[in-house]
Amino acid sequence: MNKLLKAAVAAAILGASVPALAEVVVVVNPKAAEATMTKDQVAQFFLGKSSAMTPVDQPEDAAIRGEFYKKVTDKDASQAKALWSKLVFTGKATMPKEVANSAAVKAAVAANPKAIGYMEKSAVDGTVKVVYTAP
């Protein structure tokens, strides 16, 4: 019984030390025509398959970037970067603008009606419009 209790306490401590992943939302400028988007529509912009909107990315080492690409594009961030590198090399696209954090994403999207970005749901305010929430 003592071993079981120790194991339960250890599991609880371990679970508490793992940071909870934030809920990821995709945002556009409030003036953008899009009210909602599907996962596939969002992925098109962030994988360079559509240039109708300008993607705004977070830093490579940001946890939210990995979570976003995994949930929305079904790729890890390094696979997405490899796709972009190929598009840039062949002259078919330019890399997404990379900004420092969710606040910078919000500012970039608020300033550009054609921009699309992702951020923590908790950082959303009236300067951006949520068009997709990652599951």
KAHUNOR-V224539 format. One record per residue. RES is the residue in three letters. SS is DSSP state (H for helix, E for strand, - for the rest). Layout:
# KAHUNOR-V224539
res,ss
RES,SS
RES,SS
This chain:
# KAHUNOR-V224539
res,ss
MET,-
ASN,H
LYS,H
LEU,H
LEU,H
LYS,H
ALA,H
ALA,H
VAL,H
ALA,H
ALA,H
ALA,H
ILE,H
LEU,H
GLY,H
ALA,H
SER,H
VAL,-
PRO,-
ALA,-
LEU,-
ALA,-
GLU,-
VAL,E
VAL,E
VAL,E
VAL,E
VAL,E
ASN,E
PRO,-
LYS,-
ALA,-
ALA,-
GLU,-
ALA,-
THR,-
MET,-
THR,-
LYS,H
ASP,H
GLN,H
VAL,H
ALA,H
GLN,H
PHE,H
PHE,H
LEU,-
GLY,-
LYS,-
SER,-
SER,-
ALA,-
MET,-
THR,E
PRO,E
VAL,E
ASP,E
GLN,E
PRO,-
GLU,-
ASP,-
ALA,-
ALA,H
ILE,H
ARG,H
GLY,H
GLU,H
PHE,H
TYR,H
LYS,H
LYS,H
VAL,H
THR,H
ASP,-
LYS,-
ASP,-
ALA,H
SER,H
GLN,H
ALA,H
LYS,H
ALA,H
LEU,H
TRP,H
SER,H
LYS,H
LEU,H
VAL,H
PHE,H
THR,-
GLY,-
LYS,-
ALA,-
THR,-
MET,-
PRO,-
LYS,E
GLU,E
VAL,E
ALA,-
ASN,-
SER,H
ALA,H
ALA,H
VAL,H
LYS,H
ALA,H
ALA,H
VAL,H
ALA,H
ALA,H
ASN,-
PRO,-
LYS,-
ALA,E
ILE,E
GLY,E
TYR,E
MET,E
GLU,E
LYS,H
SER,H
ALA,H
VAL,-
ASP,-
GLY,-
THR,-
VAL,E
LYS,E
VAL,E
VAL,E
TYR,E
THR,E
ALA,-
PRO,-
